[in-house]
Amino acid sequence: MSLSTENILLIGSILLFISLIAGKTSYRFGVPTLLFFLAVGMLAGSEGLGGIQFDDPKIAQFIGIVALNFILFSGGLDTSWKAVKPIAAQGFVLSTIGVMLTAGTLGLFVYWLTDLTIYESLLLGSIVSSTDAAAVFSILRSKSMALKENLRPLLEFESGSNDPTAYVLVIIFLSLVVNQDQSVASMIPVFFKQMILGGILGLGFGKLGKIVINRIRLDFEGLYPVLAITLMFFVFSATDFVGGNGFLAVYVSAIYLGNQELIHKNTILKMFDGLAWLMQIILFLTLGLLVFPSEIIPIMGVGLLISMFLILVARPVSVFLSLIPFKMNLRRRFYISWVGLRGAVPIVFATYPLLAGIEKADMIFSIVFFISLTSVLIQGTSLSVVAKWLKVAIPAEEKNITEKDKLLLNLPKSFKNEVVISQNSAIAGKKIVDLEFPNSTTIALIERNSNFINPDGFTKLEANDKLTILSDSSDDFSKINDYLSQSKN
């Protein structure tokens, strides 16, 4: 069966439904749902029961880039800077130096084990050098794992921020494979240009995005997620256009936006949460369709050796060396080493050699696919067990609910207070979105001239307005009173 404009929606909807049901069933047995999405794609492919003919790495790469934008942006929006700040330095080192160490260590092992050239070996090592954001986000959050000592924010921050480093390494070593006359030294400026521009433009576009979202008044609430999607694609493409790392820019801008007060933020978060899951499913289904099992079988032996070396040697070595400057107990380091999940992103990166037409691209793709498969199967199924063994898991009854969880679950506020805006108050004439209220507070109602107003972020406050404020903590009201007591200059 071949895909066409007439049947692609029918086939796609059937595959999505099967994936969702399979994922629901797999969760009961502790098997990562993403593995089943991949399996459904393989079964539906040309060598599976479905017989769907799909052999276009260019389309697969495009789908992968779009999906990764959504996954990284959603992950960034969910990231609390308050939780990340204490471990930001550790996460940064893991996502840069750690990735380079993994790529180098594994690349040298592949060079020793196979007949690949040194640059081809380092290319393969670079492709699988980063932990996969889709796999880490989905497995940690689907299992609702609670980990001690800021482990979860560190793991999620690393997985969201290390794909850009791996991407740059892939581009560098792919260039060295294709252009034999180039030197490694000539690629160093490319690396720094990608990373520096990606970080700076990501932060800049994030600040610009906040202004755009809060200043453009759209007629319908449902248009705000559309605006956020537009900004996301603009950040990626504009950064990539000037030679920066678009993936890094998207993630950085999303972290900034996720920690700001935005109009209809709850709606945006909910929409991206669902879109990120949809993109993960589509990505794994597409890559499953792209794979030919007959090409995987011949490399299973060497693939297993490389995969085990990555899991048991390359990843732990990179983690322990990267974290030498930081005080951290061994159990925590070992767990970080174990959560070196490889998923769909390395498979997407493996399409670059295919499109470049290098001689051993098919072999590299097959090995990368096998590594991702074994990583999700071995590490993904054992995260909870290993966390308990290493005593880094928090009992379920001790878990804290995050601000994101409160937004998505629409949990009721515990405290209420009413305040009146005085004539000379500094907030008179301000829009709600411009107020510096604690993030956990909500202005539920405004009484103005005996009329009641259901406010939104664009509502402008006036003198003598009575505000009904809801909050999660009574301490917030003292901060609000101090803020309201400020007089106009």
C-alpha angles and dihedrals in degrees: 000000000000127000117249138167089260099055106024094092092047093047092042094051092048092050091047092051093048090048093051093050092045090048092051091051094045093053091065090059095045095249114140110254091223089065090059092048087055092047092051089053092050093048090050093048131099093277095040136074094279096054093207110168110225122150107145114120090180092062090042090052092049091050089047094052092048092046093048090053090057094043094050094042092050091046090050093050089052093050115104109213088204089061095039099046096077091053100032094108092049091047092048093051092047092048094051115021092026092054093048092049091050092049093048097044094047093041092056091049092050090049090053094045103042140035093252117124119251093258092046089049092050089047090056090046090051093050092059097031098102130067111245116253094203093052096043096044094046098044097043093045098040090053090043089223117190113204132186129246100018091300096141096051089047094051093046093045091050094048092048096047104038099065091077091057091049090047092054091048090050091052092047097050092040088056090049091051093049097039107042093182093065122095131219089242091061089059097055095082088050090056095050093043091053095047099040095046091044093054097042096044091044091057092042094049089046091058090045090048091055091054092047095048094046098041103042108080109210121193096229130047091220091065094067095074087049089053090050091051089050091052091047094055091043091053092051098044097040092049092046090048093060093045100264129127106271095193092055091047092052093050095046093047091049092051089052094047093045091059096049133081107259134179109261091357092161091057092048092050094049093048094049092045089059094040092051090055091046091051092049091053094046091046095051093043091051093048090046089055091048094055123090109208090204088065093049097055097065093054098042093104097051090035091057092050092050092045093050091047089052094048099040103030118011097045096043092045092051092047096047094045093045094050097047092107092055131076107239134142121247095247091059092048092049092051092049087051091052094050091068093125119178116198139145099332095070088050089052090049089049089064090068093072089046092055092043088057097228116170100250098034093119091054092048091049093050093048092048091050091051091048091052091047095051093042094055091041097048104030099027094055094048104046094103094044094048091047089056093045092052091042094234095121123100118221113255093245091059097052118122123223113235127222088252090054090051091052095048094043094044090225114189120253117247102214136049133191137169124218133178122220110233124223094255097038116136092228095058106113094020126120117241091243089061095054119110095223121147112273092241093061129089131193099223101176142007123206112203124171092340090308125111122227126197098214133213131183093280095054110119115219122227136197114277092024112145110219124203104208126192124197144169093231135038088218089070092069094062089055090048093049090051089050093047092049091065110109129216114267 
